[in-house]
C-alpha cells in the first residue's frame, strides 16, 4: 500500500474564500463605485482685478509699454472696456459658446497676455488659417488661437489693428 499524502493547505488572504466545488480564490471585496465624470471649471474667467494694476506689475518694461499700446488699440477697435480674464489675460468683449457635446461657457472676444518671452495676442480663434493680413504683419509665431509677437516695434501696428478688428467682428458674428 502506498501512503496518501495530503496536498498542502494554502493560507488565504483575508476576504478570499475557497469553495469546495472550484477550489479557487475569489475576492469578496466590492468593486469601487464608478466615478461620474465631473466637468472641469474653466480657468479663463473674468475677474474684478485691476487691468492697470496688472500692467503696472509686469516686470519687463518693454512688455508694459506694449501692453498699454494694445489696451488703447483694442479699446478703440472693440469699443469695450478691458477686463482681466484669469490672473494674466486682458480681454475685450465676450461671447457665450455652446458645443454639440454640451460643453458651454464664456470667453473673451479678443485680448492679450504680456508673457516673459513674448506678447500672446488672442485674435485667431475666428480667423481662417490662411488669413492674408498675417503676411503683412511682420515677424510672429502662431498658436491655435493666438499670435506670439516678441515686440510691437517689430510688427506693423496698422495691420495688427485690422487683424484685431476682423477677429472681433468674426467672433461676434459667429457667437453673438
Residue pairs with C-beta under 8 A, 6 or more apart in sequence:
10 18
12 18
12 25
13 25
15 27
15 28
15 29
16 25
16 26
16 27
16 28
17 25
17 26
17 28
18 24
18 25
19 26
39 103
42 105
42 106
43 86
44 85
44 86
44 89
44 107
44 108
45 85
45 86
45 106
46 83
46 84
46 85
46 91
46 94
46 106
46 108
47 83
47 84
47 85
47 86
47 87
48 84
49 84
49 87
50 84
51 71
51 82
51 83
51 84
51 90
54 84
54 88
54 90
55 64
55 67
55 68
55 71
55 90
55 114
56 64
58 64
58 67
58 114
59 116
60 114
60 116
62 151
63 114
63 115
63 116
63 119
64 114
66 114
66 119
66 151
66 152
67 90
67 112
67 114
67 119
69 152
69 157
70 90
70 112
70 119
70 121
70 152
71 82
71 90
73 157
73 160
73 161
73 164
74 80
74 82
74 92
74 110
74 111
74 112
74 164
75 81
75 82
75 92
76 161
77 92
77 110
77 161
77 164
77 165
77 168
78 92
78 93
78 109
78 110
78 164
78 168
80 92
80 93
80 109
81 92
82 90
82 91
82 92
83 90
83 91
83 92
83 94
83 108
84 90
84 91
85 91
85 108
85 111
88 113
88 114
88 115
89 108
89 111
89 112
89 113
89 122
90 111
90 112
90 113
91 108
91 109
91 110
91 111
91 122
92 108
92 109
92 110
92 111
92 168
93 108
93 109
93 110
93 168
93 171
93 172
94 106
94 107
94 108
94 109
95 106
95 107
95 109
95 171
95 172
95 174
95 175
95 176
96 104
96 105
96 106
96 175
96 176
97 104
97 105
97 106
97 107
97 175
98 104
108 122
109 167
109 168
109 171
109 172
110 122
110 123
110 164
110 167
110 168
110 171
111 121
111 122
112 119
112 120
112 121
112 122
113 119
113 120
113 122
117 148
117 150
118 141
118 148
118 149
118 150
119 148
119 149
119 150
119 151
119 152
120 143
120 146
120 147
120 148
121 146
121 147
121 148
121 149
121 160
121 164
122 145
122 146
123 145
123 146
123 147
123 163
123 164
123 167
123 168
124 131
124 142
124 143
124 144
124 145
124 146
124 147
124 167
125 145
125 167
125 171
126 167
126 170
126 171
126 173
126 174
127 163
127 166
127 167
127 170
131 163
131 166
133 159
133 162
133 163
133 166
134 140
134 142
134 147
134 163
136 156
136 159
137 147
137 155
137 156
137 159
137 160
137 163
138 149
138 154
138 155
138 156
138 159
139 149
139 150
139 154
139 155
140 147
140 148
140 149
140 155
141 147
141 148
142 148
147 163
149 155
152 160
